[in-house]
Amino acid sequence: MRPFGLYVHVPFCSARCDYCSFATWTDRHHLVDAYLAACRADADRLVAAGLPEVTSVFVGGGTPTLVPGDGLVAVLDRVPRAAGCEVTVECNPDDVTPQLVDTYLSAGVNRLSFGVQSTSAHVLAALGRSHDRANVERCVEIARAAGLRTFNLDVIYGAAGESLDDWCRTLDDVIALDPPHVSAYALTVEGGTPLAADPTRHPDDDDQADKYLAATDRLGRVGLEWYEISNWARPGHECRHNLLYWTMGEYQGLGCAAHSHRDGRRFWNLRTPDRYIEAVTSAASVEAAGEKLPADERDLEALQLELRTLRGVPAEALDAEALAGLVEPAPDDPTRVVLTVRGRLLANEVALRLRSPTVTAG
């Protein structure tokens, strides 16, 4: 069966992190019920229009755990899922309870992603997060007690005031919880955010490189293998939904600001929950805009995405000799090359060296 994903966007947050540029709101909680109803109705329209069975679902935001669990799963229940479908929900550790996890799992959710970010109190404060290390440990205990086989711990490095020792302690604390999957992202400065407006808090490239190397070393030593620049997993626990993004797979977005990729076309929904609800209620299109790239641009973009992964790219797409030390033969396929650890630190520069594929007529 050809993989096909569904992304569900939940745009509500209790507080907005200084570094966040996502389509989220802290003042629209009065819209929760109407928004979930709109998502259900929109899902019904998509199914009636021929939405394929989905092989993976990812619920992100925002903060999905801020909406009632039964309301969220009622949305998921509107979409046909293939046998063995991977269903992930992002979770804020402050919101997780045994009852909420049971509600998710009883509806087929089989993967949770906990937003840990750091286990150092002063780093969490710098990031604008309210949970603490004990909350994270409690979440993992709840997930395991419920019988959840796989989950992700999501961490960020490079916040103002975070030393290399702070980061290494976070890694050690995460490893102590024996997660099957870890996502470790470098803090990035997004335009229009409070972080962007304060250069004194911008991350340092050399510092982030040191922290990436520390993550690679520590996670690798305990059997968590990198399979995408910012993601490590034990065998069989890779996130199938995210692999769709990195392989130019197809997926449908549900909810405001959600992005889709189908039939070679990318499109995205109206940005605010208010406008999304209004469009669904009036039976109007929820699409805001879209684009279809020329074939050669799509092929180059596919290579740029694959370069980030353990699968790598065809050897002929790069001059491996000129990039010695940055790329190496793929572990299981000598016809492909992958980034070395040093190459991952310079992935954007290596991507500029990719050879545009030749597009043949017909």
N, C-alpha and C positions, 0 to 999 in steps of 0.2 A: 504494500500500500504506500502510495506517495505521501510523504510527510506534509501536513498542513496544520498551521498553528492558529491559535486565537489569543489575542492580547486584550485584556479587560482593564480599562483605566478607572481608578477610583481617585477623584481629585480632591479629597478632603484631608486636611491636616489640622492638628491641634496647635502647632506652631510651625513657622517656616524657617528652615535652616538657612544661614547666611550664604551658603554656597549653592543653593538649589535654584535652578532655572526652569524646573518642570512646571507643567500646567497644574498647579495646586492652589487651593484657597483655604484660609483659616476662618473665613466669615460666611461660609455658605452651608453650614450644618443643617439649616432649616430646609435645605433642598434634598437631603439624603433620601427620603422616601420617594419623592418625585423622580429623583435621578435613577434609583434602582428600578422603578417602574418603567422609565424610559429605556433603560438598558434591556429589560425583558422584552418590551415591545419591539425594540430595534433588532434584538436577536431573532424574534419571531419573523420579522421582515426578511432578514438575511437567510434564514432557513427556508422560507417560502420561495426565495429567489434562487435556491439551489446551493446553499453553503455546503461544502463537502464535510464529511465526518472529520473531526479534528483529532490529531494525534498528540497534540500538546496544548496546554492552556497555561497562560501566565497572567496572574492578577497582580498589577502593580499600581503605583501611584506617585504621589499621595501616600495615604496610609490606609490600606484595605481593612485593617483590623479596627478602624474607627466606625465602620458601618456594621449593623447587626449581622451576625453570622448567618442566620437563616435567610436574611434578605440577599446576601451575597450568593449563597448556594442556589437560591431560587433563580438567579440570573444564569448561573452555570448549568442548571438543569434544563434550560431552554435550548441548549446547543448539543447536537448529536456528537458523541465521543466514541472514538474507535476503542476496541478492546486494548487494554494496556496503556491507555492515554495517560501521559504525564500531566499532572495538574498541580501547579505551584501557586502559593499565595505568599506575598511579602508580608512580614509581620513586624510590628513595633514591639520590642520586648515589654514595654509598659502595659500593653493591652492583652497579652496572652494569658488565657486561663484554661484549665482543663476542659471546661464546658465548651469554650470556643473551638479548641482543637478537636474535640469530639464531634462537634457540629460539622466542621470541615471534613474530617475523615469519613464520617458517615455518608457524605455526599460525593465521595470519590477523590477528594483532595489527597494527594500522596507525596507531596513535597512542600516543605515550608522554607522560606528564606528569612532569616532573622537579621535585622539591621543592627549589628553590634557596633560597628565603626571603630571603637576603641574600648579598652578596659581601664584606661587611666582617667580619673575623674576630671582633671584639669583639661585634658584633651577633649573629652566629651563636652565640657562647658564651652570650649573654644568653637566646637562644631554646632553648638546650640541643641545638644541632645540631653534628654532628661533621665534616661535610664542609667543603671549602674551594672557593675560586673555581676552582682548577685542576681539581678533580674535575668541576665543572659543565662546563667547557670540554671535558674529555675525553668526557663523556657525549654532548654535542652532536656531537662528531667521530665517535663510534661510531655514533650514530643515522644521521648523514648517510652514512657509509661503508657502512652496511647498506642504504641506499636508502630510508630512511624519509622520506616526503613531508611529514608534519605532526607537530609535537610542541608541547608547552606548557612554558613556564617559569613556575613558581609562586613568587611572592614575597609577603612580608608586611612591612607598615610599621607603626611605632609601638612597637617594642620599647624597653625601658629603655636609655638611653645612645645611642640612634640619633639623630644630628643630621640636619637637612635635607640637609646636604652628604653624609652617609653614604648617605642614601636616593637622592640624585641619582646618586651613583657607582654604586650597585647598578643603577639604571635604565640608566645609560650602559653598564655592563658587560653587562647583559642585551641591550640593543639591538645591541651589537657582535657578538653571536652570531647576529643576524638571524633571530630566531624567528618562525614564522608565527602564534603565539598566545602571549599573556601573560595570566596571572591575577594580579592585585595586590589583596590583601586587607588590610583594616585589622585589626590585632591586636585581638581582643575578649576580654573577661574573662568566663570561664565559671565558674559556681558550682561549688565543690568542688575547684577546681584550686589548685596552689601559687601560681599567679599571683594568683588571687582573694584568697588569704590575705595578700598583701603589697601593700597600697595604694601603697607607694612606687614600685612598678614598673608601676602602671596607666598606660595610654596617655592622652595629653592630646588632647581633641577638636580644639582649634585646631591643634595640631601635625599631627594626622592629616589635617585638612582641607588644610593647606599641602602635605602630601605627596601627597594625592590630586590636587590641581591640578598638581603637578609631573609626576605619572604621566600625566595626561591630556594635558599639553602635549608631553612628550617622546615618548610613544608615538604620539600623533597625528601628530607631525611626520615620522615615518618610515613612515607608511602603515598603522599598526595602528589600526583603527577600533573604538571601543567599541561593543559590541552588548548588553552587560549591565553594570550598574554596576561590577562588579569584573573585567570581562573585555574584552580587546581582541584583534582578529584581523585578518589580511589576508583579503581576500574569498575565500570558499570554504573557510576554515579554522576557522570557528566550530565549537564542540563541539556536535554534534547531540544527544548524550546529555543534556548539561546543559540544552539548550533544552527537552527534555521536561519537566524540573522546572519551568521558568519559564512553560510554557504549559499546566500541569496535564495533561500527557500521562500515558500509562499505562506502568507498569514493574513488574517483579518483582524482589524482593530475594532473594538466595541467600547463605546463611551466617548466622552468629549476628548478632543486632542489626540485620540488614538490613531496610530499610523497603520496602514495596510500595504501589502505588496502582493499583487495578483496579476497574472498574465503579462508580466513584464512592466507593469504600471505601479507606481507608488502614489498613494493618496492619503489624505489625513482629514480628520473630522473637525468640526467647529470647536474652537478652543475652550470656550467657557461652558460650565454645566448649565447655566441659564439658557443659552442659545441652543444647546443640544436638546434639552428638555422641550423647548418650544418647537424645534424642528420635528422631533418625533411626534409630539402631540398633534401637530398640524399636518402630519403625513408628508412632510417635505424632506428633501435630501439632507442628510447630516454632513455631507462632504463639504469641506472648505476649499480644497484645491488638490491638484495632483500633477504628476509628470510622468512621461515615458522617455527614458534615455535611449539614444541611438545604440545600436547593437555593439559598436566598438567601445563606447563608454561603459556600457553594462559589463562587457567582458573584462575591461580593465578594473572596474570596481570590484568584480568578483575576485580577481587576483589579489587586490588590496585587502579584502576581507579574509581570504584564505591564508594570506601571509601571516596573519595574527595567530593562526592555529597550528597545532601539532601536525596536521595534515600537510601544511605547507603549500608550495606552488610547483608546477612543472619546472624541471631544471632549466628548460630553454627560456623561461620567463625572466631569468636573472643571469648576470655574468658572475658565476660563483667564484671564479678566479680573482676578479677585481674586488669581490666582497669577502675575501678570505678572512675568517674569524668572525664574520657576521652571519653567515649561512653555512649549513652543512647538509649532507645527504639525509633525507628523512629516514627514521629508524627502520621502517618496514618496506620502503619503496625507493630504490636507488634512482628512479626516474624523477623524483621530486626533491626539493630542498626545503629546509626549515630554518628558522632563525635560531642562532645560538643564544645563550643567555645575554651576551654582549649585544647581539643583534636585536634582541627584544628591547633593550634600552634605546636603541636607535631605529626602531621599527619605522617611524615616519620617513626617515632619511632613506632607508632601504627601499621603502615603497615607491619613492621617487625614481628608483632605478628599474622598476618593472617595465618590461617591454610590452607595449600595447599589442594585443593579439591581432592577427590579420583576419579581417572579416571577409569571408568568401561569399560570392553571390549565390542565391538559391538556397 
